[in-house]
């Protein structure tokens, strides 16, 4: 029998998808834990009944004590397996590359990332040159740049994905990862940017093109820089060096 869908407007319906996955994962972990304890109890209890039939006195008491201790050990081991931290929310997203292919962000696990919203006809568009320079300097050390074209500010990214890709390759020889155009604010804001601006430790609306986030090797958002901070700024590179040095 299928579960009835939750009505729109319910608390669960309003919960962002990354959080839903974490809640579901934790719920499953609790179920597995209790099942493990129940199975262990059933096995040991049945064994104890058999022993009661054939044992008497102090030997029986020793055996029951050993059973209880064994059950506690099994329960502790089962509980330990449920303590694994859930996947960071950042890694739960799957994005479209500039060529329209699915790219799960979990594939970047272990890399230091810069996430940036970009535009082709902005006063800050020359930062593409700085982004490429930064990428070339750090790419062999486990650093990636994820660029998301967005048309939210002054309609400065009006083109198609094909046009955006051609512009970046022709004018700036971009070799870092470009993704399909998305919205980074407003009613149609992409869930990734809902997470970055509303749930991460660096909340706040995106103010303009070329706002930058840094993500550590474990998927934690650890820094945010405004449009005016160029990607090659000393403070940015120092933070990247620190993150790369942390294994």
Secondary structure, DSSP 8 states (H G I E B T S, - for coil): -------TTSHHHHS-HHHHHHHHHHHHHHHHHHHHHHHHHHHHHHHHHHHHHH--HHHHHHHHHHHHHHHHHHHHHHHHHTTS----GGGG-EEEBTTS-EEEGGGGTTSEEEEEEE-SSSTTTTHHHHHHHHHHHHGGGTEEEEEEEE--STT---S-HHHHHHHHHHHH---SEEEEEE--SSTT--HHHHHHHHTSSS-S---STT-EEEE-TTS-EEEEE-TTS-TT-HHHHHHHHHHHH--
